Amino acid sequence: MDLQGLFDQAREHHKQGNLPQAERLYRQLVQAAPGGFGAFYMLGVLQAQQGRNAEALKNYQRAITLKPDFAEALYNNGMLLWQMRRFPEALAAFDRVLAQAP
């Protein structure tokens, strides 16, 4: 299966609530294409949904490194930092969001 097909399959499992399978596929994608923004970002989304904030933060930040202008990733990163009570970092993340998508 091609990488896009694998990503689509992972997102479908994610949408259906089959989080273990979605995570397994996202991790496969990260291994197969470590420069792929989408797999890191969606893995972060999944982990944040499960309250695995430290892991989610790492994956959001990897995604942002690969695509620094993606406002949704910047926003989710800021929200997660806020939930983790890392307020100065969260505010800096929100400033970046506003700079990208006012």
Backbone as CSV, one residue per row, in Angstrom:
resi,resn,N_x,N_y,N_z,CA_x,CA_y,CA_z,C_x,C_y,C_z
1,MET,0.846,-1.180,0.000,0.000,0.000,0.000,0.892,1.244,0.000
2,ASP,0.488,2.247,-0.738,1.254,3.489,-0.790,1.058,4.283,0.512
3,LEU,1.921,5.265,0.731,1.880,6.032,1.980,0.576,6.805,2.139
4,GLN,0.068,7.381,1.061,-1.200,8.118,1.167,-2.342,7.177,1.529
5,GLY,-2.340,5.987,0.945,-3.364,5.005,1.276,-3.285,4.582,2.733
6,LEU,-2.073,4.417,3.235,-1.872,4.062,4.629,-2.346,5.191,5.548
7,PHE,-2.039,6.435,5.156,-2.481,7.587,5.937,-4.013,7.661,5.955
8,ASP,-4.625,7.473,4.821,-6.091,7.502,4.736,-6.703,6.409,5.615
9,GLN,-6.091,5.254,5.593,-6.583,4.146,6.413,-6.442,4.479,7.903
10,ALA,-5.317,5.062,8.281,-5.105,5.453,9.675,-6.145,6.486,10.110
11,ARG,-6.398,7.468,9.259,-7.394,8.502,9.598,-8.785,7.900,9.723
12,GLU,-9.102,6.937,8.887,-10.419,6.296,8.970,-10.566,5.546,10.293
13,HIS,-9.537,4.815,10.694,-9.573,4.129,11.993,-9.715,5.159,13.117
14,HIS,-9.019,6.256,12.983,-9.069,7.311,13.989,-10.492,7.862,14.089
15,LYS,-11.091,8.175,12.966,-12.466,8.703,12.946,-13.460,7.725,13.556
16,GLN,-13.233,6.447,13.332,-14.143,5.415,13.843,-13.888,5.091,15.306
17,GLY,-12.855,5.689,15.900,-12.566,5.446,17.307,-11.691,4.245,17.570
18,ASN,-11.161,3.641,16.524,-10.249,2.513,16.680,-8.839,3.084,16.862
19,LEU,-8.603,3.648,18.041,-7.364,4.382,18.287,-6.118,3.510,18.300
20,PRO,-6.168,2.299,18.844,-4.950,1.477,18.790,-4.496,1.184,17.353
21,GLN,-5.445,0.881,16.475,-5.079,0.600,15.086,-4.607,1.870,14.392
22,ALA,-5.278,2.980,14.647,-4.863,4.252,14.049,-3.443,4.596,14.493
23,GLU,-3.168,4.434,15.772,-1.827,4.748,16.277,-0.775,3.850,15.636
24,ARG,-1.085,2.582,15.508,-0.139,1.657,14.885,0.189,2.113,13.461
25,LEU,-0.824,2.512,12.719,-0.602,2.955,11.335,0.135,4.293,11.278
26,TYR,-0.218,5.227,12.154,0.524,6.496,12.186,1.997,6.245,12.477
27,ARG,2.265,5.327,13.407,3.664,5.017,13.745,4.387,4.372,12.551
28,GLN,3.693,3.540,11.808,4.281,2.963,10.588,4.670,4.072,9.616
29,LEU,3.788,5.035,9.477,4.053,6.152,8.569,5.246,6.975,9.023
30,VAL,5.330,7.226,10.312,6.460,7.990,10.855,7.772,7.271,10.560
31,GLN,7.757,5.947,10.680,8.969,5.172,10.390,9.292,5.173,8.896
32,ALA,8.262,5.042,8.076,8.467,4.946,6.631,8.814,6.288,5.997
33,ALA,8.271,7.360,6.557,8.475,8.698,5.973,8.660,9.716,7.100
34,PRO,9.837,9.733,7.719,10.055,10.617,8.869,9.964,12.110,8.545
35,GLY,9.890,12.439,7.268,9.704,13.827,6.874,8.255,14.168,6.615
36,GLY,7.358,13.232,6.919,5.942,13.441,6.658,5.253,14.152,7.805
37,PHE,4.810,15.344,7.545,4.152,16.177,8.542,2.880,15.529,9.095
38,GLY,2.032,15.019,8.221,0.702,14.559,8.604,0.691,13.465,9.650
39,ALA,1.571,12.502,9.544,1.585,11.396,10.499,1.984,11.878,11.889
40,PHE,2.976,12.753,11.975,3.361,13.304,13.286,2.207,14.105,13.885
41,TYR,1.582,14.928,13.047,0.497,15.771,13.543,-0.672,14.918,14.040
42,MET,-1.099,13.970,13.242,-2.249,13.156,13.633,-1.932,12.243,14.814
43,LEU,-0.704,11.777,14.908,-0.305,11.009,16.081,-0.407,11.885,17.329
44,GLY,-0.001,13.140,17.208,-0.157,14.079,18.319,-1.613,14.309,18.689
45,VAL,-2.467,14.451,17.690,-3.905,14.623,17.944,-4.442,13.431,18.716
46,LEU,-4.117,12.238,18.245,-4.583,11.008,18.889,-4.097,10.941,20.337
47,GLN,-2.833,11.229,20.555,-2.281,11.146,21.905,-2.900,12.205,22.821
48,ALA,-3.143,13.398,22.295,-3.786,14.439,23.098,-5.203,14.000,23.490
49,GLN,-5.904,13.351,22.578,-7.247,12.860,22.880,-7.231,11.850,24.018
50,GLN,-6.121,11.159,24.160,-5.996,10.140,25.204,-5.370,10.697,26.484
51,GLY,-5.064,11.984,26.497,-4.452,12.582,27.680,-2.967,12.294,27.812
52,ARG,-2.355,11.839,26.741,-0.917,11.535,26.737,-0.184,12.795,26.267
53,ASN,-0.242,13.814,27.108,0.163,15.152,26.716,1.636,15.283,26.356
54,ALA,2.513,14.667,27.115,3.950,14.794,26.818,4.269,14.201,25.448
55,GLU,3.696,13.046,25.143,3.913,12.420,23.832,3.300,13.270,22.725
56,ALA,2.089,13.756,22.973,1.406,14.582,21.976,2.213,15.841,21.682
57,LEU,2.735,16.459,22.716,3.511,17.682,22.541,4.737,17.434,21.663
58,LYS,5.418,16.332,21.894,6.584,15.998,21.072,6.194,15.854,19.603
59,ASN,5.079,15.193,19.354,4.673,14.982,17.969,4.140,16.251,17.316
60,TYR,3.429,17.092,18.070,3.037,18.392,17.519,4.272,19.192,17.145
61,GLN,5.264,19.186,18.028,6.456,19.985,17.764,7.262,19.431,16.594
62,ARG,7.283,18.129,16.426,7.923,17.544,15.236,7.193,17.988,13.971
63,ALA,5.868,17.947,14.024,5.063,18.367,12.880,5.309,19.841,12.554
64,ILE,5.370,20.668,13.572,5.591,22.105,13.373,6.982,22.357,12.791
65,THR,7.950,21.568,13.187,9.291,21.698,12.612,9.250,21.422,11.110
66,LEU,8.433,20.458,10.715,8.335,20.084,9.303,7.473,21.055,8.499
67,LYS,6.488,21.657,9.168,5.576,22.584,8.470,5.237,23.733,9.424
68,PRO,6.148,24.684,9.573,6.001,25.720,10.602,4.860,26.703,10.385
69,ASP,4.254,26.691,9.225,3.185,27.646,8.950,1.787,27.042,9.036
70,PHE,1.648,25.823,9.543,0.339,25.178,9.631,-0.348,25.625,10.915
71,ALA,-1.291,26.549,10.775,-1.914,27.212,11.925,-2.614,26.223,12.861
72,GLU,-3.242,25.202,12.326,-3.955,24.246,13.179,-2.998,23.520,14.127
73,ALA,-1.841,23.145,13.625,-0.854,22.481,14.480,-0.323,23.454,15.532
74,LEU,-0.086,24.688,15.127,0.368,25.698,16.083,-0.673,25.922,17.180
75,TYR,-1.934,26.003,16.778,-3.018,26.210,17.743,-3.126,25.029,18.706
76,ASN,-3.154,23.802,18.169,-3.256,22.627,19.039,-2.066,22.532,19.982
77,ASN,-0.896,22.886,19.488,0.292,22.905,20.330,0.102,23.909,21.478
78,GLY,-0.403,25.088,21.155,-0.651,26.099,22.178,-1.678,25.641,23.195
79,MET,-2.753,25.024,22.728,-3.781,24.531,23.647,-3.233,23.463,24.586
80,LEU,-2.410,22.596,24.050,-1.825,21.548,24.876,-0.875,22.144,25.915
81,LEU,-0.069,23.105,25.485,0.818,23.780,26.436,0.000,24.468,27.536
82,TRP,-1.101,25.074,27.154,-1.978,25.742,28.127,-2.520,24.718,29.132
83,GLN,-3.003,23.587,28.632,-3.516,22.535,29.515,-2.435,22.017,30.454
84,MET,-1.198,22.032,29.976,-0.073,21.559,30.792,0.433,22.659,31.735
85,ARG,-0.244,23.819,31.708,0.064,24.960,32.565,1.440,25.557,32.254
86,ARG,1.823,25.446,31.023,3.080,26.038,30.547,2.710,27.321,29.801
87,PHE,2.228,28.285,30.585,1.576,29.468,30.048,2.454,30.351,29.161
88,PRO,3.683,30.653,29.523,4.489,31.491,28.612,4.696,30.841,27.243
89,GLU,4.938,29.531,27.236,5.107,28.821,25.961,3.800,28.798,25.172
90,ALA,2.690,28.633,25.892,1.384,28.626,25.230,1.107,29.980,24.577
91,LEU,1.377,31.044,25.294,1.141,32.375,24.733,2.022,32.621,23.508
92,ALA,3.250,32.155,23.556,4.135,32.294,22.395,3.581,31.499,21.211
93,ALA,3.046,30.316,21.482,2.453,29.502,20.418,1.239,30.213,19.823
94,PHE,0.409,30.808,20.667,-0.765,31.530,20.170,-0.350,32.762,19.352
95,ASP,0.738,33.408,19.752,1.246,34.529,18.951,1.632,34.054,17.548
96,ARG,2.237,32.872,17.476,2.591,32.311,16.178,1.356,31.991,15.346
97,VAL,0.309,31.497,16.006,-0.932,31.213,15.297,-1.485,32.493,14.695
98,LEU,-1.529,33.547,15.497,-2.069,34.817,15.009,-1.237,35.394,13.873
99,ALA,0.055,35.167,13.927,0.915,35.641,12.840,0.624,34.870,11.547
100,GLN,0.244,33.590,11.656,-0.018,32.759,10.479,-1.437,32.931,9.961
101,ALA,-2.392,33.030,10.888,-3.805,33.076,10.490,-4.548,34.094,11.356
102,PRO,-4.372,35.379,11.062,-4.964,36.407,11.938,-6.460,36.369,12.014
